[in-house]
């Protein structure tokens, strides 16, 4: 049985203290920005955390509006504080284990950063299918994700590079190949791993053009 620690404020605060020091994270974020649709007007950020990725998206596409969702009260408080004076951002509570509401409508891009690996593999596949239905034709799904290593030795090397000896019990890690296959099964096209460093990867796909 996996334990999800993200409802615990102490776990959230410990993560936020080191979030900016994750090796090569900014490289992955920069490649994600390269894949944002040039005229993106509406973006959904799944598992927004403290709004780090939403802020990066807004810096790159200042005219877009962002719906930023998370289920952790501590993360939601942090995101709401960050965007309190920014009318472009709607911060909403949503658990990724639950279906994406149809009422949210469609987006030019759906983005996520190190969040989806906290749901089961079955839910990942279902979530990707829901993401596909929420994208405008030609819209992009950009998932900066924590993936599994091909071997246990490589996983140990990743943990060492991260300076960690403790596994996060909230994680349900899946391989790059499995993630990409679930995205294809969801109907996304041009699916690819656009960037990777050890267990950190940017998984991208697009909704087919009408």
Secondary structure, DSSP 8 states (H G I E B T S, - for coil): ----GGGSHHHHHHHHHHGGGSTTHHHHHHHHHHTS-TT--EEEEET-TTTHHHHHHHHH-TT-EEEEEES-HHHHHHHHHHTTT-TTEEEEE--TTS---GGG--EEEEEEES-GGGS-HHHHHHHHHHHHHTEEEEEEEEEEEE---SSHHHHHHHHHHTT--S--TT-----HHHHHHHHHHTT-EEEEEEEEETTEEEEEEE----
